[in-house]
Amino acid sequence: MGYKVKVGLEMHCEISETNTKVFSSARNSYSVVPNENISPVDMAFPGILPVVNKEAVRMSLMASMVLNCKQPKYMYFLRKNYYYPDLPKGYQLTQNPPYETVGMMGYVDFECDGEEKRVRIDNIHLEEDAASLDHLYDVSTIDYNRAGVPLLELVTMPDIASADEAVAFLEHMRSVYQYLGISEADSKKGQIRCDVNISIMDETLEDIPANWGTKVEIKNVNSFGGVRDAINYEVKRQTKCKEEGTYDTEVEQETRRWDEESGTTIRMRSKVDAIDYKYFVEPNIPKFKLSEDWLEEIKKSIPELAYDRKKRYIKEYGLSEYDSDILVKEKKVSDFFEDTVKLGTDPKEACNWVNGMILSYLNYNLITMDEFFMTPDMLHDLIKLIDDKTISSKQGKEVFAKVLEQKKEPMQIVKDEGMMQITDSSSIESIVDEVISENPNVVESYDPANPKALDFFIGQVMKKTRGKANPTMAYNMMKEKLDNLKK
């Protein structure tokens, strides 16, 4: 029997670009120092009063609009009651999914393997993040820096049909958050986490809720690679369950976790359809109306997103779809390219350097664009040195490496290393004549019809000038003189 895969995602993304947390005045900033960014509100001290961060609400509504969701008329928050060590209050301030959240019933279009896919959005809601726990050998520690950080939870319908589609969707959403200026969306900083809901169904049945298989939830997968591997493993596990009769031929509804070391999902607990969190409206945050003027203002502030940039690169700059896809994947890479082009650099040349040398350097050294020493101005200057024939394209790569190694400007490297090309025609001509006079036997055997016949002579010119002679000028001059000698 064949099976159809049904995947729904609950994607959590921290809003990292506000100055303070969502309900407190504590600094909203990633820190490796535990418990550095906290306030009495985050720690649930007696007498605390939450205050809503307007900027976090604005960013949430902007994301909602991009996801084609319906926005609510009023904003209010609920207490979601449950106790856990990473929630000092014993409840979480959240919204009321799927009803009256910052975004309801939308959809997202994205590309996967060259095909356009659509995933329906159940809701997106704004809430506070919990603290982070570190489980050591014989003790667990709590870092409250993350407690109260504004968090967007995006809940999809089970419209995703494979692990590759799930990862393509998550990459698309990470790009959306980055381009909107909402979040760095850096999984290494714990800013993105994902719960994965998976079921399989008989592929011959009609795709309606009544025929969907039993849903299994995998909690807190914190990398896109982990999402892919967890889905692929779970599909195999559930298929084996059904075919071998495990759990009385039915997959059990349960919550599992992804274990990277073993490459398996591990049972945590059974799961019921609805957990009674005893929601009730947060009494310390008054319900407030969202004005049409403010919503319109937010809509007008939505910047150009990756998909739009890609189309513009293809249309205005003549870049290929492949190159454009690479450029827009990471906003900071795309911004670097944009800034380089604005300085007057040819877009195709800038693209070749960014997609080639720069991305290779970032990947090899495992760094981000924030940690990259070279600026758009430096890249512009380097390309100009090559275009002006001050240095050769081969030397350009050497300069690139030395700029990053020595932390100097490209022109300074060229001067320090004595790399400037000889472009004076009389100087090159004298060296060409010298090479011809020193090699009469090779001149005698020269064949103008053989394209490689000039290689020896050009090599001698470059050797005498230590690679500084303009290769095009040297080639043309040498060919003309040798051809004339053969007439």
C-alpha positions as CSV (number, residue, x, y, z in Angstrom):
1,M,0.0,0.0,0.0
2,G,1.2,3.5,-0.8
3,Y,0.9,6.4,1.6
4,K,0.5,10.1,1.3
5,V,2.5,12.3,3.8
6,K,0.7,15.1,5.6
7,V,2.9,17.6,7.5
8,G,1.9,20.7,9.4
9,L,4.4,23.0,11.0
10,E,4.4,25.2,14.1
11,M,7.3,27.6,13.5
12,H,8.5,29.8,16.4
13,C,10.5,32.8,15.5
14,E,11.8,35.4,18.0
15,I,11.3,39.0,17.1
16,S,14.9,40.1,17.7
17,E,14.8,43.6,16.3
18,T,13.0,45.4,19.1
19,N,14.9,47.3,21.8
20,T,13.0,45.7,24.7
21,K,11.0,42.5,25.4
22,V,7.4,42.1,24.6
23,F,5.9,42.9,28.0
24,S,8.9,44.3,30.0
25,S,11.6,47.0,29.7
26,A,14.4,44.4,29.8
27,R,16.8,44.6,26.8
28,N,15.9,42.3,23.9
29,S,19.4,41.2,22.9
30,Y,21.1,37.9,22.4
31,S,23.7,37.3,25.1
32,V,26.0,34.4,26.1
33,V,26.1,35.8,29.6
34,P,23.3,34.0,31.6
35,N,20.6,36.1,33.2
36,E,22.0,39.4,32.0
37,N,18.9,40.8,30.3
38,I,16.1,40.4,32.8
39,S,13.6,42.5,34.8
40,P,11.2,41.9,37.7
41,V,8.5,41.3,35.0
42,D,10.5,38.5,33.4
43,M,11.1,36.9,36.8
44,A,7.4,37.2,37.9
45,F,8.2,39.2,41.1
46,P,5.1,40.2,43.2
47,G,3.3,43.3,42.0
48,I,4.6,43.1,38.4
49,L,2.5,44.8,35.6
50,P,3.1,43.9,31.9
51,V,3.2,46.7,29.2
52,V,2.7,45.8,25.6
53,N,5.6,46.6,23.2
54,K,4.0,48.5,20.3
55,E,6.9,47.8,18.0
56,A,6.5,44.1,18.5
57,V,2.8,44.4,17.7
58,R,3.6,46.4,14.5
59,M,6.1,43.8,13.3
60,S,3.7,41.0,14.0
61,L,0.9,42.7,12.0
62,M,3.4,43.3,9.1
63,A,4.2,39.6,9.0
64,S,0.5,38.8,9.1
65,M,-0.1,41.0,6.1
66,V,2.7,39.4,4.1
67,L,1.2,36.0,4.9
68,N,-2.1,37.1,3.4
69,C,-3.8,36.8,6.7
70,K,-6.8,38.6,8.1
71,Q,-6.0,41.0,10.9
72,P,-8.2,41.4,14.0
73,K,-10.1,44.5,14.9
74,Y,-8.9,44.3,18.5
75,M,-5.8,43.1,20.2
76,Y,-5.7,41.5,23.6
77,F,-3.8,38.8,25.4
78,L,-4.6,35.6,27.3
79,R,-3.0,33.7,30.1
80,K,-2.2,30.2,29.1
81,N,-1.9,28.4,32.4
82,Y,0.7,25.7,32.9
83,Y,3.7,25.4,35.2
84,Y,7.2,24.6,34.0
85,P,10.6,25.8,35.4
86,D,11.2,28.0,32.4
87,L,7.9,30.0,33.0
88,P,8.3,31.8,36.4
89,K,4.7,33.1,36.4
90,G,3.2,29.7,35.9
91,Y,1.4,31.0,32.8
92,Q,2.4,32.3,29.4
93,L,1.0,35.6,27.9
94,T,-0.2,34.7,24.5
95,Q,-3.1,35.1,22.1
96,N,-6.2,33.0,21.4
97,P,-5.3,30.8,18.4
98,P,-6.9,30.4,15.9
99,Y,-9.3,33.2,16.9
100,E,-8.4,36.9,17.2
101,T,-4.7,36.6,16.7
102,V,-2.5,39.0,14.8
103,G,-3.1,36.9,11.7
104,M,-5.8,34.4,10.8
105,M,-6.5,32.2,7.8
106,G,-3.8,33.2,5.2
107,Y,-1.5,31.4,2.8
108,V,2.1,31.3,1.7
109,D,3.4,30.7,-1.9
110,F,6.9,29.4,-2.1
111,E,9.2,27.5,-4.5
112,C,10.4,23.9,-4.0
113,D,12.5,22.2,-6.7
114,G,11.4,24.7,-9.3
115,E,7.7,24.3,-8.6
116,E,5.4,26.8,-6.9
117,K,3.7,25.4,-3.8
118,R,1.0,26.9,-1.5
119,V,0.6,26.3,2.2
120,R,-2.5,27.5,4.0
121,I,-1.9,29.4,7.3
122,D,-4.1,28.6,10.2
123,N,-2.9,31.5,12.3
124,I,0.1,33.5,13.4
125,H,0.1,34.8,17.0
126,L,2.3,37.0,19.2
127,E,3.4,35.7,22.6
128,E,6.3,35.7,25.1
129,D,9.1,33.2,24.9
130,A,10.1,31.1,27.9
131,A,13.5,30.9,29.5
132,S,16.0,28.4,28.3
133,L,17.1,25.2,30.1
134,D,20.5,23.5,29.9
135,H,20.4,19.9,31.1
136,L,23.9,18.9,32.3
137,Y,25.0,15.5,33.7
138,D,23.7,16.0,37.2
139,V,22.0,19.4,37.2
140,S,19.8,21.6,35.1
141,T,20.4,25.4,34.8
142,I,17.9,28.1,33.7
143,D,18.9,31.2,31.7
144,Y,16.1,33.8,31.9
145,N,17.6,36.1,29.1
146,R,15.1,34.5,26.7
147,A,12.1,34.9,29.0
148,G,9.7,37.5,27.7
149,V,11.4,37.9,24.3
150,P,8.6,38.6,21.7
151,L,7.9,35.4,19.9
152,L,5.8,34.8,16.7
153,E,4.3,31.3,16.3
154,L,3.2,30.4,12.8
155,V,0.8,27.5,12.5
156,T,0.2,25.9,9.1
157,M,-2.4,23.5,7.8
158,P,-1.1,20.0,7.0
159,D,-0.5,21.0,3.4
160,I,3.2,20.0,3.2
161,A,3.8,16.7,1.4
162,S,7.5,15.9,2.0
163,A,10.6,16.8,4.0
164,D,12.0,18.8,1.2
165,E,8.8,20.9,1.0
166,A,8.9,21.5,4.7
167,V,12.5,22.8,4.6
168,A,11.8,24.9,1.5
169,F,8.8,26.5,3.4
170,L,11.0,27.2,6.5
171,E,13.7,28.7,4.4
172,H,11.2,30.9,2.7
173,M,9.8,32.1,6.0
174,R,13.2,32.7,7.4
175,S,13.8,34.9,4.4
176,V,10.5,36.8,5.0
177,Y,11.4,37.5,8.6
178,Q,14.8,38.7,7.7
179,Y,13.7,41.0,4.8
180,L,10.9,42.5,6.9
181,G,13.5,43.4,9.5
182,I,11.7,41.4,12.2
183,S,14.4,38.9,13.1
184,E,17.8,37.7,12.3
185,A,16.1,34.3,12.3
186,D,19.4,32.6,13.4
187,S,18.8,29.1,14.5
188,K,22.3,29.1,16.2
189,K,21.0,31.7,18.6
190,G,17.8,29.8,19.2
191,Q,15.7,32.3,17.4
192,I,14.0,29.7,15.3
193,R,12.5,26.5,16.5
194,C,9.9,24.2,15.0
195,D,7.3,21.6,16.1
196,V,6.5,19.2,13.4
197,N,3.1,17.4,13.0
198,I,3.2,14.3,10.8
199,S,0.7,11.7,9.7
200,I,0.4,9.3,6.7
201,M,-2.8,8.3,4.9
202,D,-3.8,5.8,2.3
203,E,-2.9,7.5,-1.0
204,T,-6.0,6.1,-2.7
205,L,-8.4,7.9,-0.3
206,E,-9.8,11.4,-0.8
207,D,-7.6,14.1,0.9
208,I,-10.2,15.2,3.5
209,P,-9.7,15.5,7.3
210,A,-11.8,12.4,7.9
211,N,-9.2,10.3,6.0
212,W,-6.1,11.8,7.5
213,G,-3.9,9.5,9.6
214,T,-3.1,9.8,13.3
215,K,-1.0,12.8,13.9
216,V,2.3,12.6,15.8
217,E,4.0,15.7,17.1
218,I,7.8,16.2,17.2
219,K,8.7,19.0,19.6
220,N,11.4,21.7,19.4
221,V,13.4,20.7,16.4
222,N,16.0,23.5,16.2
223,S,17.6,23.1,12.7
224,F,16.2,22.8,9.2
225,G,18.4,19.7,8.7
226,G,16.8,18.3,11.8
227,V,13.3,18.9,10.4
228,R,14.2,17.1,7.2
229,D,15.7,14.1,9.0
230,A,12.9,13.9,11.6
231,I,10.2,13.9,8.9
232,N,11.9,11.3,6.8
233,Y,12.5,9.0,9.8
234,E,9.0,9.4,11.2
235,V,7.4,8.6,7.8
236,K,9.4,5.4,7.7
237,R,8.5,4.6,11.3
238,Q,4.8,5.2,10.8
239,T,4.8,3.2,7.6
240,K,6.4,0.3,9.4
241,C,3.8,0.7,12.2
242,K,0.9,0.3,9.8
243,E,2.5,-2.5,7.8
244,E,3.7,-4.6,10.7
245,G,0.7,-4.1,12.9
246,T,2.5,-2.3,15.7
247,Y,0.1,-0.4,18.1
248,D,-2.7,-2.6,16.9
249,T,-2.1,-1.5,13.3
250,E,-2.6,2.1,14.2
251,V,-0.1,4.8,14.9
252,E,-0.4,6.2,18.4
253,Q,-1.2,9.8,18.9
254,E,1.8,11.0,20.9
255,T,4.5,13.7,21.3
256,R,8.0,12.7,20.4
257,R,11.4,14.5,20.2
258,W,14.1,14.3,17.6
259,D,17.4,12.8,18.8
260,E,20.3,13.9,16.6
261,E,22.8,11.4,17.9
262,S,20.7,8.4,17.2
263,G,18.9,9.9,14.2
264,T,15.5,8.8,15.6
265,T,12.4,10.2,17.2
266,I,11.9,9.2,20.8
267,R,8.6,9.0,22.6
268,M,8.0,11.6,25.3
269,R,4.3,11.3,26.2
270,S,0.9,10.4,24.8
271,K,-1.1,13.3,23.4
272,V,-4.8,14.1,23.6
273,D,-6.7,16.2,21.0
274,A,-7.0,19.2,23.3
275,I,-5.2,20.2,26.5
276,D,-7.1,22.4,29.0
277,Y,-4.8,25.3,29.6
278,K,-7.7,27.2,31.3
279,Y,-7.2,30.3,29.1
280,F,-8.5,33.6,30.4
281,V,-8.0,37.2,29.4
282,E,-5.0,38.9,30.9
283,P,-6.6,41.5,33.2
284,N,-3.5,43.8,33.3
285,I,-3.5,44.5,29.6
286,P,-6.5,46.4,28.3
287,K,-8.1,45.3,25.1
288,F,-7.2,47.9,22.4
289,K,-8.5,48.6,18.9
290,L,-6.3,48.5,15.8
291,S,-7.1,51.6,13.8
292,E,-7.5,51.4,10.0
293,D,-5.0,54.2,9.6
294,W,-2.3,52.4,11.5
295,L,-2.9,49.1,9.6
296,E,-2.6,51.0,6.3
297,E,0.6,52.7,7.5
298,I,2.0,49.3,8.4
299,K,1.0,47.9,5.0
300,K,2.8,50.7,3.2
301,S,6.0,50.1,5.2
302,I,6.4,46.6,3.9
303,P,9.8,46.5,2.1
304,E,10.8,44.6,-1.0
305,L,11.0,40.9,-0.2
306,A,13.3,38.2,-1.6
307,Y,10.9,37.1,-4.4
308,D,10.5,40.7,-5.6
309,R,14.3,41.3,-5.5
310,K,14.9,38.1,-7.5
311,K,12.5,39.2,-10.3
312,R,14.2,42.7,-10.3
313,Y,17.7,41.2,-10.6
314,I,16.6,39.1,-13.6
315,K,14.7,41.9,-15.3
316,E,16.9,44.9,-14.6
317,Y,20.4,43.4,-14.2
318,G,20.0,40.5,-16.6
319,L,21.1,37.9,-14.0
320,S,20.2,34.3,-14.3
321,E,17.5,32.8,-12.2
322,Y,20.1,30.6,-10.5
323,D,22.4,33.5,-9.6
324,S,19.4,35.5,-8.4
325,D,18.2,32.7,-6.2
326,I,21.6,32.5,-4.5
327,L,21.9,36.3,-4.0
328,V,18.5,36.7,-2.3
329,K,18.6,33.7,-0.1
330,E,20.3,35.6,2.7
331,K,19.2,39.3,3.1
332,K,22.6,40.5,4.3
333,V,24.3,38.9,1.3
334,S,21.7,40.6,-1.0
335,D,22.2,43.9,0.8
336,F,25.9,43.7,0.3
337,F,25.4,43.1,-3.5
338,E,22.8,45.9,-3.7
339,D,25.2,48.4,-2.0
340,T,28.1,47.4,-4.3
341,V,25.9,47.9,-7.4
342,K,24.8,51.3,-6.1
343,L,28.4,52.4,-6.1
344,G,28.5,51.9,-9.9
345,T,29.8,48.4,-10.1
346,D,28.6,46.3,-13.0
347,P,25.8,44.0,-11.6
348,K,27.1,40.9,-13.3
349,E,30.6,41.4,-12.1
350,A,29.4,42.1,-8.6
351,C,27.2,39.0,-8.7
352,N,30.2,36.8,-9.8
353,W,32.3,38.0,-6.9
354,V,29.5,37.7,-4.3
355,N,28.3,34.3,-5.4
356,G,31.8,33.1,-6.0
357,M,34.7,34.3,-3.9
358,I,32.7,35.9,-1.1
359,L,30.2,33.1,-0.4
360,S,33.0,30.5,-0.7
361,Y,35.0,32.4,1.9
362,L,32.0,32.7,4.3
363,N,31.2,29.0,4.0
364,Y,34.8,27.8,4.3
365,N,35.4,30.0,7.4
366,L,31.9,29.3,8.9
367,I,31.2,33.1,9.3
368,T,28.3,35.4,8.5
369,M,28.3,38.6,6.4
370,D,28.3,40.5,9.7
371,E,31.8,39.1,10.4
372,F,33.1,39.7,6.9
373,F,35.8,42.3,6.8
374,M,35.4,43.5,3.2
375,T,32.9,46.2,2.6
376,P,30.9,47.0,-0.6
377,D,33.3,50.0,-1.2
378,M,36.3,47.6,-1.0
379,L,34.7,45.2,-3.5
380,H,33.8,48.1,-5.8
381,D,37.5,49.3,-5.7
382,L,38.8,45.9,-6.3
383,I,36.7,45.3,-9.4
384,K,37.6,48.8,-10.7
385,L,41.3,47.9,-10.3
386,I,40.7,44.9,-12.6
387,D,38.5,46.8,-15.1
388,D,41.1,49.6,-15.3
389,K,43.8,47.1,-16.1
390,T,45.7,48.2,-13.0
391,I,45.9,44.5,-12.0
392,S,44.9,41.3,-13.8
393,S,41.9,39.2,-12.9
394,K,44.3,36.6,-11.5
395,Q,45.9,39.2,-9.3
396,G,42.5,40.3,-8.3
397,K,41.9,37.0,-6.5
398,E,45.3,37.4,-4.8
399,V,44.3,40.9,-3.6
400,F,41.0,39.6,-2.4
401,A,42.7,37.0,-0.2
402,K,45.3,39.5,1.1
403,V,42.6,42.1,2.0
404,L,40.9,39.6,4.2
405,E,44.2,38.2,5.6
406,Q,45.9,41.6,6.3
407,K,42.8,43.7,6.9
408,K,43.8,46.4,4.5
409,E,42.2,48.3,1.6
410,P,42.6,46.7,-1.9
411,M,44.6,49.7,-3.3
412,Q,47.0,49.5,-0.3
413,I,47.6,45.8,-1.0
414,V,48.3,46.5,-4.6
415,K,50.9,49.2,-3.7
416,D,52.5,47.2,-0.9
417,E,52.9,44.1,-3.1
418,G,54.0,46.0,-6.2
419,M,51.2,44.5,-8.2
420,M,50.4,47.4,-10.6
421,Q,50.4,46.2,-14.2
422,I,52.7,47.6,-16.9
423,T,50.4,49.2,-19.4
424,D,52.9,51.5,-21.1
425,S,53.1,50.3,-24.7
426,S,56.7,51.3,-25.2
427,S,57.8,49.5,-22.1
428,I,56.0,46.3,-23.2
429,E,57.3,46.6,-26.7
430,S,60.9,46.7,-25.6
431,I,60.4,43.5,-23.6
432,V,58.6,41.8,-26.5
433,D,61.5,42.7,-28.8
434,E,64.0,41.4,-26.2
435,V,62.2,38.1,-25.9
436,I,62.1,37.7,-29.8
437,S,65.8,38.5,-30.1
438,E,66.8,36.0,-27.3
439,N,64.9,33.1,-28.9
440,P,65.7,33.0,-32.7
441,N,65.2,29.2,-32.9
442,V,61.7,29.4,-31.4
443,V,60.9,32.3,-33.7
444,E,62.0,30.2,-36.6
445,S,59.6,27.4,-35.7
446,Y,56.7,29.7,-34.9
447,D,53.5,28.8,-36.8
448,P,50.8,31.5,-37.0
449,A,48.1,28.9,-37.6
450,N,48.8,27.2,-34.3
451,P,46.8,29.0,-31.5
452,K,49.2,27.7,-28.8
453,A,52.4,28.9,-30.6
454,L,52.4,32.2,-28.7
455,D,52.3,30.6,-25.2
456,F,56.1,30.3,-24.9
457,F,56.7,34.0,-25.9
458,I,53.9,35.4,-23.6
459,G,55.3,33.3,-20.8
460,Q,58.7,34.8,-21.2
461,V,57.3,38.3,-21.3
462,M,55.4,37.7,-18.0
463,K,58.5,36.1,-16.5
464,K,60.6,39.1,-17.3
465,T,58.0,41.5,-15.9
466,R,57.1,39.3,-12.9
467,G,53.6,39.0,-14.1
468,K,53.0,42.8,-14.3
469,A,52.8,43.2,-18.1
470,N,49.2,43.7,-19.3
471,P,48.6,40.2,-20.9
472,T,46.2,41.5,-23.6
473,M,48.7,44.2,-24.8
474,A,51.6,41.7,-24.6
475,Y,49.7,39.1,-26.6
476,N,48.5,41.5,-29.4
477,M,52.0,43.1,-29.7
478,M,53.8,39.7,-29.8
479,K,51.4,38.2,-32.3
480,E,51.7,41.2,-34.6
481,K,55.5,41.2,-34.6
482,L,55.8,37.4,-35.1
483,D,53.3,37.3,-37.8
484,N,55.1,40.1,-39.7
485,L,58.4,38.2,-39.4
486,K,56.7,35.1,-41.1
487,K,55.4,37.1,-44.0
